[in-house]
Amino acid sequence: MTGLIAALDSADPQKALAWANQLAPHCGLLKLGLEFYLANGAAGVRLIDHRPIFLDLKLHDIPNTVAGAVRAVLPLAPAMLTLHAAGGGAMISAARAAADTAGSARPLLLAVTVLTSMDAETLHATGIAGGSRQQVLRLARLALEAGADGLVCSAHEVAMLRAALGPAPVLVVPGIRPDGSAAGDQSRVMTPREASQAGADWLVVGRPITTAADPGAAAGAIAAVLAA
């Protein structure tokens, strides 16, 4: 069954904690991203004492620096940690070696392929031809060969990745918008039911939950769709 990850996207730790209290019963993980981490650091992550935590920092730097960053967050015991596949195989391998020092408690390393805010035109402007699907598959293979446990990808690439890579990689899918929700700054979106049927393991949902009049009810409704 596909699991739900609620994104607590705020720099305000008390707001994030209030959301966590409402959403934890309906979610398999709670995601803390770059905005939250830069504002609150390790102490903020420890404040959100609902576990497990998905630490979405999208690390991208030279291999030695990324390895050091992974070691620095291991005491926070994240269940998942993200890094950019575009950082290359050496960077991902260094991150995996650093994560392995945590033994059985190591986080799953998820490689971000192409951000869901990017479309073919945006990729072309950065010098990447061929569209998002080709780039996603290229980066996915590179990341998995280098030691990543799974991928962060658009729901529109899930079926392609499953066909090419099989059932083993953990596929975490942001850009999820329930029926009737605004796409916002996301270019490649899909409903929870569609993404689940495509083969996603986890769906990341932020604003459609946290901006709802009743965030707990919004999360519960999505969880019910995934359980059906």
Backbone as JSON, one array per atom type, in Angstrom:
{
  "sequence": "MTGLIAALDSADPQKALAWANQLAPHCGLLKLGLEFYLANGAAGVRLIDHRPIFLDLKLHDIPNTVAGAVRAVLPLAPAMLTLHAAGGGAMISAARAAADTAGSARPLLLAVTVLTSMDAETLHATGIAGGSRQQVLRLARLALEAGADGLVCSAHEVAMLRAALGPAPVLVVPGIRPDGSAAGDQSRVMTPREASQAGADWLVVGRPITTAADPGAAAGAIAAVLAA",
  "N": [[0.84, -1.19, 0.0], [0.46, 2.24, -0.73], [2.09, 4.83, 1.05], [1.51, 7.81, 3.06], [3.13, 10.91, 3.24], [3.39, 13.76, 5.13], [4.12, 17.09, 4.48], [5.73, 19.38, 6.42], [5.98, 22.31, 5.88], [7.3, 24.98, 6.94], [8.86, 27.79, 8.52], [8.37, 28.22, 11.11], [8.64, 26.72, 14.15], [6.69, 26.08, 16.07], [4.31, 26.15, 14.66], [4.82, 24.05, 12.87], [4.98, 21.97, 14.72], [2.37, 21.94, 15.72], [0.99, 21.17, 13.41], [2.14, 18.64, 13.14], [1.09, 17.31, 15.37], [-1.58, 17.13, 14.61], [-1.44, 15.68, 12.23], [0.12, 13.38, 12.38], [-1.3, 10.95, 13.15], [-2.36, 10.14, 10.72], [-0.39, 9.73, 8.87], [2.51, 8.14, 7.48], [5.09, 9.15, 7.61], [6.62, 12.26, 8.59], [7.56, 15.16, 6.92], [10.35, 17.25, 7.03], [11.69, 20.07, 5.69], [14.04, 22.1, 3.77], [13.52, 24.83, 4.37], [12.48, 24.73, 7.0], [14.64, 23.49, 8.33], [16.83, 25.24, 7.99], [15.94, 27.43, 9.41], [15.64, 26.45, 11.99], [17.37, 24.37, 12.62], [19.1, 21.51, 14.09], [17.95, 21.38, 16.61], [15.32, 22.12, 16.14], [14.41, 19.95, 14.63], [14.51, 17.97, 16.57], [12.52, 18.9, 18.21], [10.19, 18.22, 16.89], [8.93, 15.59, 17.79], [7.58, 13.45, 16.84], [7.84, 10.41, 15.26], [8.42, 8.31, 12.36], [10.85, 10.58, 10.77], [11.19, 12.36, 7.76], [13.83, 13.79, 6.37], [14.28, 16.32, 4.36], [16.59, 17.58, 2.72], [17.93, 17.78, 0.35], [20.73, 17.45, -0.44], [23.66, 18.66, -2.05], [26.71, 18.86, -3.22], [30.33, 18.86, -3.19], [31.76, 15.52, -2.95], [33.06, 15.01, -0.4], [32.06, 17.02, 1.27], [29.29, 16.52, 1.25], [29.26, 13.95, 2.37], [30.15, 14.61, 4.94], [27.98, 16.2, 5.74], [25.93, 14.32, 5.82], [26.85, 12.66, 7.91], [26.63, 14.54, 9.93], [23.88, 14.82, 10.36], [23.04, 12.35, 11.17], [22.75, 11.82, 14.02], [20.18, 12.78, 14.43], [18.52, 10.84, 13.61], [16.99, 10.45, 11.12], [14.51, 8.87, 9.1], [14.48, 8.94, 6.38], [16.46, 10.58, 3.91], [17.33, 13.16, 1.7], [19.16, 13.74, -1.37], [20.67, 15.35, -4.21], [20.51, 13.74, -7.28], [21.88, 14.77, -9.42], [24.29, 15.52, -8.41], [26.11, 13.54, -8.88], [27.75, 10.28, -9.25], [29.98, 9.78, -7.54], [29.53, 11.52, -5.41], [27.11, 10.51, -4.37], [27.88, 7.93, -3.66], [29.72, 8.55, -1.63], [27.99, 9.68, 0.21], [26.42, 7.45, 0.82], [28.33, 5.76, 2.02], [28.88, 7.27, 4.3], [26.35, 7.27, 5.52], [26.1, 4.57, 6.09], [27.58, 4.22, 8.38], [25.88, 4.43, 10.46], [24.8, 1.99, 10.81], [22.21, -0.38, 11.33], [20.41, 1.62, 11.79], [20.57, 3.47, 9.82], [19.58, 6.12, 7.6], [17.29, 5.85, 4.82], [18.54, 6.63, 1.67], [17.53, 8.95, -0.61], [17.46, 9.86, -3.92], [17.03, 12.83, -5.61], [15.6, 13.31, -8.7], [14.47, 14.91, -11.14], [13.24, 18.02, -10.33], [9.82, 18.56, -9.39], [8.83, 20.98, -10.1], [9.92, 21.6, -12.48], [9.77, 21.63, -16.01], [9.9, 20.49, -19.48], [10.7, 22.74, -20.93], [11.95, 24.3, -18.97], [14.07, 22.61, -18.27], [15.44, 22.56, -20.72], [16.35, 25.17, -20.81], [18.38, 25.05, -18.98], [20.25, 23.62, -20.3], [19.72, 20.96, -20.76], [18.63, 18.6, -22.91], [15.94, 16.73, -24.47], [13.84, 16.34, -22.71], [11.97, 15.7, -19.62], [11.54, 12.97, -18.91], [13.58, 11.37, -20.05], [15.81, 12.49, -18.76], [15.19, 11.97, -16.07], [15.27, 9.12, -16.0], [17.95, 8.68, -16.7], [19.34, 9.91, -14.53], [18.25, 8.43, -12.44], [19.2, 5.79, -12.81], [21.95, 6.24, -12.54], [22.05, 7.12, -9.84], [21.07, 4.92, -8.34], [22.9, 2.93, -8.95], [25.07, 3.98, -7.65], [24.48, 3.69, -5.0], [22.16, 4.75, -3.83], [19.02, 4.34, -2.16], [16.56, 4.78, -3.19], [14.32, 6.95, -5.03], [13.33, 10.33, -5.63], [10.71, 11.47, -7.43], [8.6, 12.69, -10.1], [5.12, 11.9, -10.24], [4.42, 11.3, -12.82], [6.53, 9.94, -13.88], [6.67, 7.53, -12.58], [5.56, 5.0, -13.46], [7.17, 4.51, -15.69], [9.7, 4.3, -14.46], [9.32, 2.08, -12.8], [8.93, 0.11, -14.76], [11.44, 0.12, -15.97], [13.27, -0.26, -13.88], [12.29, -2.01, -12.01], [10.78, -3.45, -8.97], [12.29, -2.82, -6.71], [13.55, -0.17, -6.06], [12.8, 2.47, -3.79], [10.19, 4.62, -4.31], [9.46, 7.91, -4.0], [7.08, 10.4, -4.11], [6.51, 13.68, -4.77], [4.53, 16.67, -5.49], [1.84, 16.07, -5.46], [-1.58, 16.42, -5.87], [-4.71, 16.54, -4.61], [-8.01, 15.95, -6.06], [-9.37, 18.92, -7.32], [-7.56, 20.62, -6.09], [-5.27, 23.39, -6.26], [-2.55, 23.64, -8.57], [-0.38, 25.23, -7.98], [3.06, 26.02, -7.7], [3.89, 23.78, -8.98], [4.7, 21.75, -11.77], [4.35, 19.18, -12.79], [1.99, 17.24, -11.9], [-0.22, 15.01, -10.03], [-3.1, 13.11, -8.99], [-3.67, 11.65, -5.69], [-4.75, 8.98, -5.9], [-4.18, 8.29, -8.58], [-1.34, 8.4, -8.61], [-0.72, 6.43, -6.74], [-1.75, 4.15, -8.01], [-0.02, 4.07, -10.14], [2.29, 3.11, -9.05], [3.77, 4.26, -6.97], [5.58, 4.37, -3.89], [5.51, 6.11, -1.7], [3.71, 9.1, -1.06], [4.12, 12.58, -1.12], [2.6, 15.2, 0.43], [1.84, 18.55, 0.84], [0.89, 21.61, 0.91], [-1.91, 21.21, 0.13], [-2.81, 19.87, 2.38], [-1.85, 21.31, 4.69], [-2.84, 23.88, 4.38], [-5.51, 23.55, 4.53], [-8.79, 23.93, 5.98], [-9.19, 22.15, 8.03], [-6.57, 20.49, 8.77], [-6.0, 17.88, 9.74], [-8.29, 16.39, 9.0], [-8.07, 16.67, 6.23], [-5.69, 15.27, 5.7], [-6.49, 12.77, 6.62], [-8.48, 12.14, 4.76], [-7.01, 11.82, 2.4], [-5.38, 9.66, 3.16], [-7.34, 7.73, 3.43], [-8.16, 7.39, 0.78], [-5.81, 6.24, -0.24], [-5.79, 3.86, 1.14], [-7.96, 2.53, 0.19]],
  "CA": [[0.0, 0.0, 0.0], [1.18, 3.51, -0.78], [2.02, 5.59, 2.28], [1.39, 9.26, 2.98], [4.09, 11.76, 3.94], [2.91, 15.13, 5.23], [5.21, 18.05, 4.45], [5.55, 20.47, 7.38], [6.79, 23.35, 5.25], [7.21, 26.26, 7.63], [10.03, 28.14, 9.33], [7.88, 28.38, 12.48], [8.62, 25.39, 14.75], [5.44, 25.81, 16.78], [3.32, 25.81, 13.64], [5.13, 22.7, 12.41], [4.63, 21.03, 15.78], [0.91, 21.84, 15.75], [0.62, 20.32, 12.29], [2.56, 17.26, 13.43], [0.12, 16.74, 16.3], [-2.8, 16.84, 13.88], [-1.27, 14.84, 11.04], [0.84, 12.13, 12.65], [-2.14, 9.74, 13.12], [-2.79, 9.79, 9.36], [0.77, 9.72, 7.98], [3.6, 7.24, 7.81], [6.23, 9.98, 7.92], [6.48, 13.7, 8.54], [8.71, 15.7, 6.2], [10.91, 18.54, 7.37], [12.5, 20.45, 4.54], [15.13, 23.06, 3.87], [13.06, 26.04, 5.05], [12.41, 24.45, 8.44], [15.95, 23.16, 8.89], [17.67, 26.43, 8.03], [15.43, 28.32, 10.44], [15.58, 25.87, 13.33], [18.48, 23.47, 12.84], [18.89, 20.21, 14.71], [17.05, 21.53, 17.75], [13.97, 22.11, 15.61], [14.05, 18.58, 14.26], [14.27, 17.23, 17.81], [11.25, 19.35, 18.75], [9.13, 17.43, 16.24], [9.3, 14.28, 18.32], [6.81, 12.39, 16.18], [8.75, 9.68, 14.38], [9.7, 8.69, 11.75], [11.01, 11.87, 10.11], [11.82, 12.44, 6.44], [14.61, 15.03, 6.35], [14.36, 16.63, 2.92], [17.57, 18.66, 2.6], [18.41, 17.81, -1.03], [22.15, 17.75, -0.38], [24.3, 18.72, -3.37], [27.99, 19.53, -3.05], [31.38, 17.9, -3.48], [31.53, 14.3, -2.17], [33.5, 15.1, 0.99], [31.14, 17.88, 2.01], [28.02, 15.82, 1.42], [29.48, 12.89, 3.36], [30.16, 15.27, 6.24], [26.63, 16.63, 6.06], [25.18, 13.12, 6.21], [27.27, 12.29, 9.26], [26.17, 15.56, 10.88], [22.46, 14.66, 10.69], [22.73, 10.99, 11.65], [22.21, 11.8, 15.38], [18.75, 13.12, 14.42], [17.84, 9.58, 13.26], [15.95, 10.52, 10.09], [14.23, 7.62, 8.4], [14.81, 9.2, 4.98], [17.28, 11.77, 3.69], [17.44, 13.38, 0.26], [20.3, 14.4, -2.01], [20.41, 15.52, -5.63], [21.19, 12.8, -8.16], [22.75, 15.52, -10.31], [25.61, 15.65, -7.8], [27.0, 12.54, -9.46], [27.93, 8.99, -8.59], [30.94, 9.85, -6.44], [28.87, 12.18, -4.29], [26.13, 9.6, -3.8], [28.63, 6.85, -3.01], [30.26, 9.09, -0.39], [26.86, 9.82, 1.13], [26.04, 6.1, 1.27], [29.34, 5.29, 2.96], [28.67, 7.99, 5.55], [25.11, 6.78, 6.13], [26.3, 3.2, 6.57], [28.19, 4.22, 9.71], [24.79, 4.33, 11.44], [24.37, 0.59, 10.92], [20.81, -0.66, 11.01], [19.62, 2.84, 11.97], [20.87, 4.45, 8.77], [18.42, 6.57, 6.82], [17.22, 5.57, 3.4], [19.0, 7.75, 0.86], [16.66, 9.15, -1.77], [18.05, 10.77, -4.89], [16.09, 13.66, -6.36], [15.93, 13.24, -10.12], [14.13, 16.23, -11.7], [12.25, 18.66, -9.47], [8.49, 18.58, -9.98], [8.55, 22.34, -10.59], [10.62, 21.77, -13.75], [9.21, 20.97, -17.19], [10.87, 20.35, -20.57], [11.22, 24.07, -21.28], [12.89, 24.7, -17.92], [15.27, 21.79, -18.42], [16.15, 23.01, -21.91], [17.03, 26.42, -20.47], [19.58, 24.71, -18.21], [21.17, 22.87, -21.15], [19.37, 19.53, -20.81], [17.69, 18.33, -23.99], [15.31, 15.42, -24.44], [12.69, 16.29, -21.83], [12.16, 15.25, -18.24], [11.55, 11.51, -18.74], [14.92, 10.88, -20.36], [16.72, 12.93, -17.71], [14.85, 11.24, -14.85], [15.77, 7.76, -16.09], [19.41, 8.75, -16.67], [19.78, 10.19, -13.16], [17.82, 7.34, -11.58], [20.15, 4.68, -12.94], [23.21, 6.68, -11.94], [21.93, 7.18, -8.38], [20.9, 3.59, -7.76], [24.18, 2.23, -9.1], [26.02, 4.57, -6.7], [24.13, 3.33, -3.64], [20.9, 5.3, -3.33], [17.98, 3.34, -1.91], [15.36, 5.1, -3.94], [14.29, 8.15, -5.84], [12.24, 11.29, -5.57], [10.38, 11.7, -8.84], [7.23, 13.05, -10.39], [4.21, 10.77, -10.45], [4.36, 11.0, -14.24], [7.64, 9.05, -14.23], [6.67, 6.33, -11.73], [5.35, 3.79, -14.24], [8.38, 4.33, -16.5], [10.79, 3.84, -13.59], [9.02, 0.71, -12.4], [9.18, -0.77, -15.9], [12.87, 0.07, -16.27], [14.12, -0.56, -12.72], [11.71, -3.05, -11.18], [10.08, -3.06, -7.74], [13.17, -2.59, -5.56], [13.77, 1.21, -5.6], [11.74, 3.19, -3.09], [9.81, 5.79, -5.1], [8.78, 8.93, -3.21], [6.51, 11.26, -5.14], [5.88, 14.96, -4.43], [3.69, 17.2, -6.56], [0.55, 15.4, -5.39], [-2.67, 17.36, -5.69], [-6.05, 15.93, -4.64], [-8.97, 16.55, -6.99], [-9.84, 20.25, -6.94], [-6.5, 21.44, -5.51], [-4.49, 24.19, -7.19], [-1.22, 23.1, -8.82], [0.64, 26.11, -7.39], [4.29, 26.14, -8.48], [4.25, 22.46, -9.49], [4.39, 21.6, -13.19], [4.02, 17.79, -13.12], [1.22, 16.82, -10.74], [-1.12, 13.88, -10.2], [-3.9, 12.9, -7.8], [-3.17, 10.54, -4.88], [-5.15, 7.68, -6.43], [-3.42, 8.04, -9.81], [0.06, 8.13, -8.28], [-0.66, 5.12, -6.08], [-1.95, 3.12, -9.03], [1.16, 4.04, -11.02], [3.35, 2.33, -8.41], [4.53, 5.01, -5.97], [5.62, 3.83, -2.53], [5.15, 7.18, -0.78], [3.28, 10.36, -1.64], [4.39, 13.74, -0.29], [1.55, 16.21, 0.27], [2.07, 19.67, 1.73], [-0.1, 22.67, 1.0], [-3.31, 20.77, 0.16], [-3.13, 19.47, 3.75], [-1.56, 22.3, 5.73], [-3.65, 25.08, 4.2], [-6.92, 23.19, 4.65], [-9.44, 24.41, 7.19], [-8.95, 21.1, 9.03], [-5.47, 19.69, 8.21], [-6.13, 16.47, 10.1], [-9.31, 15.8, 8.15], [-7.55, 16.6, 4.86], [-4.76, 14.15, 5.65], [-7.26, 11.54, 6.77], [-9.18, 11.85, 3.51], [-6.03, 11.28, 1.46], [-5.01, 8.34, 3.65], [-8.44, 6.81, 3.13], [-8.06, 7.09, -0.65], [-4.7, 5.32, -0.46], [-6.11, 2.58, 1.77], [-9.11, 1.91, -0.48]],
  "C": [[0.88, 1.25, 0.0], [0.99, 4.29, 0.51], [1.97, 7.08, 2.04], [2.46, 9.92, 3.83], [3.53, 13.17, 3.95], [4.1, 16.08, 5.32], [4.9, 19.21, 5.37], [6.4, 21.66, 6.95], [6.53, 24.7, 5.89], [8.51, 26.51, 8.36], [9.66, 28.25, 10.81], [7.79, 27.01, 13.16], [7.32, 25.07, 15.48], [4.31, 25.49, 15.8], [3.54, 24.39, 13.13], [4.74, 21.66, 13.45], [3.11, 20.85, 15.88], [0.41, 20.98, 14.6], [0.96, 18.87, 12.58], [1.57, 16.59, 14.36], [-1.17, 16.34, 15.6], [-2.63, 15.73, 12.84], [-0.64, 13.49, 11.31], [-0.06, 10.89, 12.62], [-2.5, 9.26, 11.71], [-1.62, 9.53, 8.41], [1.81, 8.71, 8.44], [4.87, 7.97, 8.19], [5.83, 11.45, 7.89], [7.74, 14.28, 7.91], [9.07, 17.08, 6.71], [11.9, 18.92, 6.29], [13.51, 21.54, 4.84], [14.72, 24.32, 4.63], [13.06, 25.83, 6.57], [13.8, 24.25, 9.02], [16.86, 24.38, 8.99], [17.23, 27.39, 9.13], [15.65, 27.78, 11.84], [16.68, 24.86, 13.65], [18.09, 22.16, 13.5], [17.92, 20.29, 15.88], [15.59, 21.52, 17.29], [13.51, 20.72, 15.23], [13.73, 17.77, 15.51], [12.94, 17.64, 18.46], [10.08, 18.56, 18.17], [9.39, 15.97, 16.61], [8.4, 13.16, 17.84], [7.75, 11.69, 15.2], [7.95, 8.7, 13.53], [9.64, 10.03, 11.0], [11.7, 11.67, 8.76], [12.5, 13.79, 6.37], [14.97, 15.35, 4.9], [15.28, 17.83, 2.71], [18.16, 18.77, 1.2], [19.89, 18.2, -1.11], [22.78, 17.69, -1.78], [25.57, 19.55, -3.24], [29.07, 18.52, -3.44], [31.23, 16.69, -2.55], [31.91, 14.42, -0.7], [32.55, 15.93, 1.84], [29.8, 17.2, 2.25], [28.16, 14.68, 2.43], [29.48, 13.47, 4.77], [28.78, 15.71, 6.68], [25.77, 15.45, 6.5], [25.56, 12.7, 7.63], [26.73, 13.26, 10.3], [24.71, 15.37, 11.27], [22.11, 13.27, 11.2], [22.23, 10.97, 13.1], [20.73, 12.15, 15.47], [17.88, 11.93, 14.03], [16.73, 9.75, 12.24], [15.74, 9.16, 9.45], [14.59, 7.72, 6.93], [15.58, 10.5, 4.9], [17.46, 11.93, 2.19], [18.75, 14.04, -0.14], [20.0, 14.45, -3.51], [21.2, 14.5, -6.44], [22.17, 13.51, -9.07], [24.12, 15.78, -9.71], [26.6, 14.61, -8.26], [27.21, 11.3, -8.6], [28.88, 9.04, -7.41], [30.32, 10.5, -5.21], [27.9, 11.23, -3.59], [26.82, 8.44, -3.08], [29.21, 7.31, -1.67], [29.16, 9.25, 0.65], [26.44, 8.46, 1.68], [27.04, 5.56, 2.28], [29.18, 5.97, 4.32], [27.42, 7.49, 6.27], [25.29, 5.4, 6.73], [26.94, 3.14, 7.95], [27.13, 4.17, 10.81], [24.27, 2.91, 11.59], [22.91, 0.42, 10.55], [19.91, 0.57, 11.15], [19.84, 3.85, 10.85], [19.61, 4.88, 8.04], [18.45, 6.0, 5.41], [17.66, 6.81, 2.65], [18.17, 7.82, -0.42], [17.26, 10.21, -2.67], [16.95, 11.51, -5.64], [16.52, 13.66, -7.82], [15.7, 14.61, -10.76], [13.03, 16.81, -10.83], [10.9, 18.76, -10.17], [8.06, 19.97, -10.44], [9.14, 22.57, -11.98], [9.91, 21.0, -14.86], [10.27, 20.96, -18.29], [11.5, 21.69, -20.94], [12.25, 24.54, -20.25], [14.19, 23.91, -18.02], [16.1, 22.25, -19.61], [16.93, 24.29, -21.62], [18.3, 26.18, -19.66], [20.56, 23.86, -19.01], [20.88, 21.4, -21.27], [18.3, 19.34, -21.86], [17.04, 16.97, -23.77], [14.14, 15.31, -23.5], [12.97, 15.63, -20.5], [12.28, 13.74, -18.12], [12.94, 10.93, -18.99], [15.91, 11.26, -19.26], [16.45, 12.19, -16.4], [15.44, 9.83, -14.89], [17.3, 7.73, -16.03], [19.91, 8.94, -15.24], [19.39, 9.06, -12.2], [18.8, 6.18, -11.63], [21.49, 5.03, -12.3], [23.14, 6.6, -10.41], [21.85, 5.8, -7.76], [22.19, 2.78, -7.86], [25.2, 2.72, -8.08], [25.64, 4.3, -5.25], [22.89, 3.95, -3.06], [19.88, 4.17, -3.16], [16.74, 3.57, -2.75], [15.46, 6.46, -4.56], [13.14, 9.04, -5.43], [11.95, 11.68, -7.0], [8.94, 12.17, -8.95], [6.39, 11.79, -10.57], [4.15, 10.36, -11.92], [5.51, 10.11, -14.7], [7.61, 7.73, -13.49], [6.55, 5.06, -12.57], [6.57, 3.48, -15.1], [9.51, 3.76, -15.66], [10.54, 2.42, -13.13], [9.32, -0.27, -13.55], [10.67, -0.94, -16.16], [13.7, -0.5, -15.13], [13.55, -1.63, -11.8], [11.16, -2.53, -9.87], [10.98, -2.61, -6.6], [13.32, -1.12, -5.14], [12.56, 1.78, -4.88], [11.44, 4.46, -3.89], [8.94, 6.72, -4.26], [8.36, 10.05, -4.15], [5.89, 12.52, -4.54], [5.0, 15.44, -5.58], [2.34, 16.51, -6.62], [-0.52, 16.44, -5.08], [-4.0, 16.62, -5.75], [-6.96, 16.64, -5.63], [-9.44, 17.91, -6.46], [-8.78, 21.15, -6.35], [-5.76, 22.21, -6.6], [-3.1, 23.58, -7.35], [-0.13, 23.94, -8.18], [1.86, 26.19, -8.29], [4.77, 24.79, -9.02], [3.82, 22.33, -10.94], [3.9, 20.19, -13.54], [3.34, 17.17, -11.91], [0.32, 15.65, -11.09], [-1.93, 13.74, -8.91], [-3.32, 11.74, -6.98], [-3.53, 9.17, -5.46], [-4.34, 7.33, -7.68], [-1.98, 7.67, -9.51], [0.22, 6.78, -7.61], [-0.8, 4.0, -7.1], [-0.77, 2.99, -9.98], [2.31, 3.27, -10.39], [4.2, 3.08, -7.41], [4.48, 4.31, -4.63], [5.12, 4.84, -1.5], [4.73, 8.41, -1.56], [3.53, 11.48, -0.65], [3.32, 14.8, -0.59], [1.79, 17.3, 1.31], [0.9, 20.61, 1.8], [-1.55, 22.21, 0.94], [-3.77, 20.27, 1.54], [-3.01, 20.65, 4.7], [-2.34, 23.59, 5.57], [-5.14, 24.79, 4.28], [-7.49, 23.74, 5.95], [-9.23, 23.44, 8.34], [-7.85, 20.2, 8.48], [-5.58, 18.2, 8.53], [-7.15, 15.75, 9.24], [-8.82, 15.67, 6.71], [-6.58, 15.43, 4.71], [-5.48, 12.82, 5.75], [-7.98, 11.15, 5.49], [-8.24, 11.27, 2.48], [-5.62, 9.87, 1.87], [-6.09, 7.32, 3.33], [-8.45, 6.42, 1.66], [-6.98, 6.07, -0.91], [-4.98, 3.94, 0.11], [-7.2, 1.82, 1.03], [-8.67, 0.88, -1.51]]
}
